[in-house]
Amino acid sequence: MTARPDERLLDGPPMSPVRCRACGAAVRARKASWQQTSIQWSAEAVETCLERRASVPGDGPNGDLFPACEALRESIVRAALDGELPVPDDAGDG
């Protein structure tokens, strides 16, 4: 049995670089809609993120899982609103 390749990122816009406006952490992100965002963290971004560094391991709802960075979320929304991060036209305006 062979594993099927993951082709989810082939539909819609490609991953684009986004830099957090609070700490400068650089990630790759894409918006499939205004409600759905995919983020790829690099090791450097993990080390740079102020909210990640301030979090306590095991403090998240799933143990060691870091739930989210509010500053990065706001930076991604701003990048989408400014047209720096594409959002598909048929994704609605929510």
Sequence and secondary structure as in RCSB ss.txt:
>XXXX:A:sequence
MTARPDERLLDGPPMSPVRCRACGAAVRARKASWQQTSIQWSAEAVETCLERRASVPGDGPNGDLFPACEALRES
IVRAALDGELPVPDDAGDG
>XXXX:A:secstr
       GGGSSS  EEEE TTT  EEEEEESSSS EEEE  HHHHHH HHHHHS TT BTTBT     HHHHHH
HHHHHHTTSS   GGG   
